Amino acid sequence: VQLVESGGGLVQAGGSLRLSCATSGFTWDYYAFGWFRQAPGNEREGIACIGTTDDTTYYADSVKGRFTMSRDDDKRTVYLQMNSLNVDDTAVYYCARAPTVYYSGLGCNAPPVGRFGSWGQGTQVTVSA
């Protein structure tokens, strides 16, 4: 099982980035996916999750209206389009998967509350003022 994030970098406040999470080694259709982030000294935060269809997408209040998560079933890749970035978005961003049976579309929780696992290595996003 592999989940590999990419697309992070340094961007000025107000800018945009698009993160990708390429996956392999498991049956794609059985899983929901999530984007999480962790800033130094903070707990890991679930910011966006998606089930097998786009209408099951959930966003945390901190990113709602600015970030868009999507999945490409042919490429086995999930994306996070991040617009209107601000300094509070600075963090390491991770993707993870959870069996669809454990994802209701009503929340996006990191363990131990959520059932997301198989974490990627993360990609750093730094937003400068």
Disulfide bonds with the S-S distance in Angstrom:
Cys21-Cys95 1.92
Cys49-Cys108 1.75
